[in-house]
Amino acid sequence: MEEFSVKRLLIPFLALIVLMLSGCFLDDDDDDRVRAPAPEGPSAQVRVLHASAGAPNVDIYVNDALGIADLPFGEGTSFIDLPAEQLEIDIRAAGAAADSEPVFSAVVTPTEDDFFTLVAYGVLGSQETPFDLLVIPDMIETPATGFTRLFVLHAAPAVGAVDVYTSTGDALPATPTVANFLPGNDTGNYLEIAEGEYRIRITPAGSEEVAYDSGDVTLQGGLSYFAAALDRPSGLAPASVVALLDNPAFATLEDNRVRIRAAHLAPDAPEVEVLVNGAGTGVNLSFTDVSDYLTVQAGTYELAVGLPGTTDAVGGEVFTLQAEPGKSYSALATGLLNPATPAEAFTLRGLEDDTTAASGTDVKVRVIHAAPDAPSVDVLANGSILQPLENVPYFTASPYLTVPAGDYNLQVNVTSTDTTVIDLPGTTLSAGSIYTVIATGVLPAPLTPVLIVD
């Protein structure tokens, strides 16, 4: 058994709140940011969340005095005491002079002994979603026994409207828990939800295409949380969520999904079925086939291949994948069932895939030498060795190389010779794409190229 461990996130709302409640979050402390002195007279409890994507760290002034310093996007403060009276709030870029023009100003009047959350929301300079300071009365109470309290704000305007599902099992419920949830909207009040285990999924409004799936999570009772979706990609999702906790001040919540695909690169192996945790998946692969990605929850998976309709691992090979949130992986069946040497033996291997598009007019290229009986090779582009792909032994996967888009004559030669084992003239590499080029097969026949485009 081979083990592959990679060190290592939703679209909004209830889903991520739940992850926080079950302990899956990153927390921080804001004590060093607070400058506001305690008021001498009547006071209110106020906290601030920076939810404006693209805006810099900010300083927040209260009645011309620095109250909160250097607050980054996606972070919030604990409740602080402010005077229960009309307050002039000025927001400046962090470090700007106190007498400089604020980027935004507002008048807020918190009432005595009440709680308020101020949210810097929207996009600076945008006409469609202009920057604003949302003032949200915050009713902090202890929930009933066996319940938890949730307040949800959609502060991710780029995401658009969504549907939120809470359920158990694999099938989506017929009706979403929250339907057509629009940016800038909130739940109005804290929602009391029974503690217990749930599965939370988020889709674009009106669609059943899941954009976020929490897996099974546990809601813990006795807690009140303010959660906001932000326009910050995380993992496989286009947004993330921050939950204001007071102590610690906030929790950043990440998408918990991973993607896994399989490739059959073993020249003498028959058609196989991909097995996950000892069970068939219905995904059958012949030599050089590559499956689509399967989106699953992060966790530990036992991967194998068996003859279609059976659950016995071919060659006794079982591969343990510790799949980390937000990652994509390829599981490769390599080598020979009847090897001439131990180094050529049938083996399951895992690779982490980079699915981040290349920028501008560039492309990303990864090359894998998976031909078990072939010697070391050189990889050439337009007649020159594509560094560092020189003297590449079996089994080697290169890092992703960034090259300009265009047409290339690609060759794989036996190292330091003109003996070409793969010839790919006039190969077009398109801007922004990601390519994995795999050499497999056995000698003396020409090797077989497998091209994966992400």
N, C-alpha and C positions, 0 to 999 in steps of 0.2 A: 504494500500500500504506500502510495506517495502522497505527501501532504503539501499543499500550496497555501501559504498564508500571506496576505497582502495587508499592510498597515493602511490603515486607512489614512438641507438635505432634503412647499409641498405645494403644493398649491394650498390654498389657505385652509385655515379655519379650525373647525372642531377637531379634525383629525390630529393636527399637531398639538393642540391643547392636550389631547389625550396622551400623546407620547410623553409630554412633559409630566403629566400626572403619574405615569408609570416609571418615571425616573430617567427617561432617555433624553437628556438635554445638557447643554453647556451653559454654565452660569457665570456671572461676573458680579462685581461690586462697584458701586458708584460713589463711595464715601468721599474720594478725593476730588470729585467733580463739583460737589455742593459747596457754594460759597455764601448762600443766603443766611444771615443771622436769624436766630429765633426771635419772633416778634414779641413785643412787650405786652400788647393788648390782645383782644380777641383774635383767634387764628383759625385757619382752615388747613386741611391736609391736601397737598397738591403734589403730583408727580408728572414727569414729562417723558414722552416717547418721541424719538427722532425716527419718523417713518417716511421721509422724503427721499426717494431714490435719486441718486445723482447729486444731491446736495452735499457740501463738505461738512466736516465737523463744525459744530456751532457753539457759540457762547449765547447764553440766555440772560438778559438783563431784566430785573424787576425794579421799576421805579428808578431807573438810571443806575442801579447798582448791580454788579455782576452776581447773578444768583446760581447759575450752573455753568461750568466751564468745560469746553472741549468735548461736547457730547457727540459721539459718532452716529452715523446712520445705522439703524437696527438695534440701538441700545436705548435703555430707559433708566430712570432713577427710581429710588425708593420714594415713599411719601415724605415730603418735607413740610415744616410749618411755615406758612406765609400769612401775612395779615389778612383778616377777613374784611376787605375793603376794596375799592376800585384800584386795580393794579395796571400799570402800563408795562406791557411785555414787549421787549425789543429783541430781535434775533439777528445776530451778526455772525459772519464766518469766524471760526475760532482764531483768536489772536488779533482780530481787528481792533483798532483803537476804539476806546469807549465812546469817543465823541464822533466816530464815523457814522455814515448813513446806514441805518439798519437795512437788511434785506427784507424784513417784514416786521410790522408792528401791529399790536392788537391791544384792546382794553378788556380785561377780565375782572369779574367781581365775584370771588368766591365767598360763600356764606359761612358764618361761624359754625365750627365743629363739623362741617361737612367735608366730604372727600371729592376730589376732582382729578381727572387725568387729562392733561393737555397733550395733543398729538400734532406734531409738525407733519403735515400731509400734503400730497400733491407734488407737482414738479415745477421747479423754478423756471420762469419764462414760458410756461405752457399756457395756451388759451383754453385748451380742452379740459385739462385738469390743473388749474392754477394752484400755486402754493397757498396753503391756508393753515390756520391754527385751530384745530377742533377742540372744543371745550366740552368734556363729557362728564356729567355728574356720575360719581362712582359710589354706589351703595354697597359699602363693605359690611357684610353681615356673616354670621356663622350659619352654614346650611343645616338643614334638618339632618338628624342622624341617618346615616346610610346614603347621603347625597353629597354631591359636589356642585359648586356654582361656577358657571362659565359666562363670561361676557365676550362677544366676538365682534371684531371690527374688520371689515374688508378694506385694507389700506394698500392694495396692490392694483392700481388702475390699469397697468399694462396687461394684467391677466384677464380682465373682463369678467362677465357673469359666470357663476359656477353653481352646480348642484352638489349638495353634501349628503352622503349616505352614512348611516350608522346601523350596523347589523352584525350578525354572525353568519358564518358559512361563506361559500364562494360566490353564490348568485347575488347580484344586486337586487335590493328590494324594488318593488314595483313603483314606489313613490319615494322621492328623496326626503330626508329629514328637513333640510333647508333648500328650497327651490329658487332658482334665479336670483342668487345673492349678488348684488351689484356693488361695484367699487364705491367706497365712501359710505356705504350703509353699515349698520350694526344691528345687533339683536335687540336694542332698546333697553333691555333689562338683563340682569343675570339670569341664566337658565339653570334650573335645578335638575340635575341628571342623576339617576340612581347609580351608585357605585357598582362596579362589576367589570366583566370582560366584554369588549366590543371590537368590531372591525370597522374602520372608518375609511371610506373611499370618496374621492372628489372627482367630478367630471366637469367638462365645460357644460354650461346650462343647456339642457335639452339633449345631451349626448350620453351614450353609455360607454364611451371610451374613457377608461379610467386614467386620470392624470396623476393620481396619488392614491396609495393604498398603505394603510398603517400596519396591516397584519393584525394579529390579536394583541390588544393592549388592555391594560387594567386601569379603570378609573378609580381613584382613591377618594374616599369620602372626607368630609369636614373641611374642604378647601375652597377658596374663591380665587379665580384667575381671570385676568384681562388679557385676551390674546388678539394679536393683529397680524394679518397676512401682509407681507412686504414684497415689493418688486425686487427680489434678490434671488437669482437662480440658485438652487441647491440640489445636488445629486441629479436625479432624473427629472426633477420638477422645475417649472419656470419661476417658482416663488418659494419663499420660506416663511416661517412664522416666529414672532417673538412673543413671549408670554411675560407679562409683568407680575412679579411675585411679591415685591416689597422686600423680602429677605430670603435669598439674595434679590437684588433689584429686578433682574430679568433672566429669562432663559431663552436661548436660541434653539429652535427646533428644526430638525433636518429631515429631508425625505429618506425613507427607510428601504427603498427598493434597489434591486440589482438586476443586471441583464446577463444571461448566460446563453451561449450557443455552442454547438459541437461541430467538429469537422472529422471526416473519415480520411485519414492520410496513411493508412496501413495497406501496402500494396497487395499482400496475399491474404487479407482478411475478407470474409464474405460480407454480404449485406448485414447490417446490424441495427438493433433498436437501442436508442438511448435509454438508460436506466437511471432513475434518480431515487436515492434512498431505497434501493432494492425493488422498485416498482417500474413497470414499463410506462413510457410516455406517449407511445404511438408515433414517435419521430424515428423513421427508418432512414438509414444512410448507406449508400453504396460508396465505393472508393472514389474519392475527390469531391464528394458531396459536402456541403456546408449548410447547416440548418439556419433558420432565422433565429434571432434572439428570443429567448423566453424571459419575460419579466417576472421576477419572484421577490419575495422578501429576503432581506439580508439574513445570513445565518450560515450554519455548517451543513454542507450537502455531501453525500456519498454518491459519486458519479461513476458509472460503468457503462459498458455496452454489452448486449447479449444478442443471440440469434433472435430474430423477430418472433414475438409471442412467448419468449422464455425470459426467465429472470436470473439465469446463471451468467456470471460475468465472463466474457471471453478472455481467455488467458489467465483467469483469476485476478485480473487487474481491477482494483477499485481505487479511485482517486478522491481524496478528501479536499473539498474546496471550502475555505473559510471566506465567504463572500461578504464584503464590506459595503455598507450603504453608499449608493451613488456610483458604484463601479460597474464596469462591463468586463466580461470574461469570455475567453474561448477555451473550451476543453477539446484537446486534440488526441485522437487515437493514432499513434505513430508506431513505426517499427514493423517487425516481421513476426508472424506466428511460428515460422520455421527459420530462425536466424542462423547465420553461419558463425556469428560470435555473440557473446552476451551483450555487447554494446548495441547490437542491432535488434534486440528483443522487443516484442510488442510492449508498449508502455503508454499509459494515459498521462498526459501532461496538461498543465494549465498556464494560460497567459492572461495578463491584464491588458485590456484593449483601451486605447486612447481614442475616444469618439468625439473629441473636441475638434471642430472644423479648422482646417488651416486658414490662415488669415490672408486677405488680399488675393494676389495671383499665385500664391504658393500652394503646394500639395504636401501631404505627409505620406511617406512610404516606409513600410516595414517589410523586411525580407526574412524568410524562415527557411533554413536548410533542413528538410524533413525526408530526404532520400537516404534510407538506412545504410545501403552498401556503397554509396558514392563517397569518393574522397573529399578532402577540403576543396572549396571552390572560391572563385573570385566573381563578383557581380560587377558587370560593366554597363555603363550608360554612354551611348554614342562613342564607343571604342575605348573609353577610359574607365578605370576602376572607380566605382562609386564608393568613396571612402566613408566609413572604415570597413567596407565589406570586401576585405582581402583575406585569403587563406581562412575561410569560414568553415569550421568543422560541423559534422552532424552531431547532435541536434543543437542548432543555434538559432535564436530569434534576435534579430538586430533591434536596437532602439528605433523609434520613429525618426526618420530623416526628413528634413524640410528642404524641398527643391522647388524650383520654378515650374509652373504649369507649362505644358507643351508636348510635342511629339518626341519620343525617345526610341532609339534602337537599344533594347535591353537584351543582355546576354548573360548566361551563367556558364563560366568556363572552369574546367579543372584547373586548380591553382597553378599559376606560372606557366600555363600552356595555352595553345590556341585551340584546344579541344573543347568545342561548345556542346554542352549537354542540354541547354535550353536557349532557344533563339526567339525573341519577340520583337521583330522589326516593326517600326511605325506604331508603337504603343502610345496612345494619347492619354496623358494625365491631366485631368480637368481641375481648374482652380477651385480651391476650397475642399476638395475631396480627400479621402483617407484611403490608402491602398495597403493591403497586405498581400505580398507576392510569396507564394510557397512553392518550393521545389520538392517534388516527391517522386515516387516510382523506384524502379530498380534497374541496374545496369545489366547487360550492355544496351538495352533499348534506350532511346532518348528519354530523359526525365520528363515528368508531367508537371506543367505549371498549373497552379491553382491561384486565381486572382479573386480577392475579396475586396469589394468597394463599399465603404461605409459613408 
